[in-house]
Amino acid sequence: MEIVLVRHGLPLRVELETGVADPELAVEGHEQAAKMAAYLGVENIEAVYVSPLRRAIETARPLCKLLGLEAVVSEGVAEFDRNSREYVPVEELRATNDPRWEKLLLGEWDGVDEDPSLFKARVVETIEGMIARHPGGRVVVVCHGGVINQYLAHVLGIETHIGFFYPQYTSIHRVMAARSGQRSIVSINEASHLR
């Protein structure tokens, strides 16, 4: 079967004093989601799973509408910082050399409320469960950069505290999953639909 991991589109910047930042997509994020839906919408997709965070749900919506599928919300593919008070797009942090960018690179992000090893275990268990439920099918999972990094690191057999590469917004990452347990990466960071 093929598991297709999709990062959410560009969300709005949100920085709160209290509460949880769960931003909606920016205008550009909605455009990215529509392009991703048109690109993947021609494929035979059996199911769409989505993180419970708003940016992922809104990204999945055009694809689900096109396919006539209801997205299945999965807590197991929520991002590591899902309870953070802020969401600042990584590009903004990096471009301004924000101290939070350095902390993120070192695995010291203040918004992380889950041990990295537990986060990875949760992600791997959840995605492997999706694979088991859809033998021979193709499943799309709309989630987050950290989730994609951890699952692909698992397939590659490498350790990374947060990530080893940067998934673009609405980028597509494909893994073939054999019933024997073998996992093979087909693509990383497909983004031709954004051109």
N, C-alpha and C positions, 0 to 999 in steps of 0.2 A: 504494500500500500504506500501511498505518498502522503506525507504530512507537509503542509504548506504553512509556514510561519510568516505572518505579516505584521510589521510594526505599524502602530497607529499613525495617523496623520499629525501634522504640526498643530499643537494645542496653543491656547492663549497662555501668556505668562500670568501666574497667580502667586502672590506672596501675602499670607495672612498672619495676623498677630496670634489668633487662636483658631482652632478648627482644622479641618482637613482640606487641602487643596485638591480639587477634583475638576480640573479645567475642561471646558468644552473645546472643540476644534476651532482654530482660527479660520478665516475665509480660505486661506491657502490650504489648510488641512482638509477642508471640505472638497476643494478642487482635487487634491491628491487622492482622496478616498474615491471620488467619482472616476478618476483615471484608472485606479487600481481595480475597481469593480468592472469597468469595461474590458480591461485586460484579462482578468481571471474569469469573467462571466461566460466566456466561450468554452471553458473547461468543464468536464463532467465532475462536479463537486457534490459529494454525498452529504456533508454536514459542515456547518460553520460554528466554531466555538469562539467565545469572546471573553476577555477579561471583564470584570465588573466595573472597571473605571470608565468614566464618561468618554474619554478620548478614544478608547478602543471600541466602545459600543457605537459611537457616531461614525467611526471609520468603517465598521462592518455593515452599517445600515444600507448603503447603496448596493453592495454585493448581495446581501440577503434579499433585497427587493427584486433585483434582477433575476436571481435564481429561484425566487419563490420559496425561500427557506426561512425558518425562524432561527435566530442565533441562540445557541445554548450558552448561558453564562457560566463560566468556570472560575471559581475563586483561586484555583490552583495555578492560573496563569496571570494573576495580578502581579504588578511590579513590586520590587523590594521596598520602595518608598511610598507605598500606597497610603500610608497614614501621615505623610509629611504635611507641614503647614505651607509648603511652597512647591511650585513647579516652575522652573526656569528652563527653557529649551537649552540643551547642551551647547548649541552653537553660540548662544548669547554668553554663556559662562566662559567658553573658550575664547571668544572674540575679545572680551573685556578683561581676560586674565583674572577672572573673579576667583578669590580664594576658595570658593566652593568647588571650582573646577579641579584645583590641586587636590583637595580633600577627596573628591570623587575618584581621581586617578590612584590615590593611595588606599582606597577602600575605607575611607574615614568619613563618609557622607553622614551628616548629622541626622538626616531624615530616615535613615535605615533603621527599621524596627524589628528586623529579623536577622538572625545569625546567618552569614553567607552560606555556610554548609547546609543549614536547614532550608534556606531559600532554594539552593540548587536541588536538594533532595525533593522538595515539594514540586518544583518545575518538572524534573525528570519523571517522577511518579505520575504526575497529572498527564503529561504528554504520552507516556507509555500506556496509560489507561485509555486514552483516546485511540491510539494505534490498535490496541486490543479489541476495542468496540467496533472497529471498521476494517476488518480484514479485506484486502483487495480493493479498497476504496481510495478516494482522495478527499482529504479533510483540510479545511482552512482554519487556522487559529490566529485570530487578530489579537495581538498582545503588545509586548513592550521590548525595548532594547535589551534590558537586563535578562528577561526571560529567554529571548532568542540567543543571547550570548551564552547563557548557562546550558541550554540544551545542546547547542552546537559544540560547546566545549566538552560536554559529556560524550557526544558522538566521536569527537576527535581524541578523547582520552587525555585532555589537558586540564589543568587547574587554573582558574582565574577568579580573583575576588569579586570583581564586578563585570568585567568584560575584556575581550581580547581584540575586538574590532568594533567599528561604529556602523550600526545599521541605519540607513537613511530612513526618513519618514515614508511610510507605505512601501518600504522595500520588501521583497519577497525572498524567502529562504526555503529551499526544498530538501527534504530528506526522504529517501526510499527506506522503508522498513520491511524487512523480510520476516516471515513467520518463524524463521530459525533464530531470530534475535539480532541478526546482522543489520546494522544501520549504515547507510551510505549517503553522504552529502552530494546532492545533485547541483545545487546552486546556492550562492551567498550574495545578498545585496542586488538581486534583480531590480532594476529601476528604469528599464527602457520605457515603461508606460508613462513616466514623468516627462519625457522629452516632448 
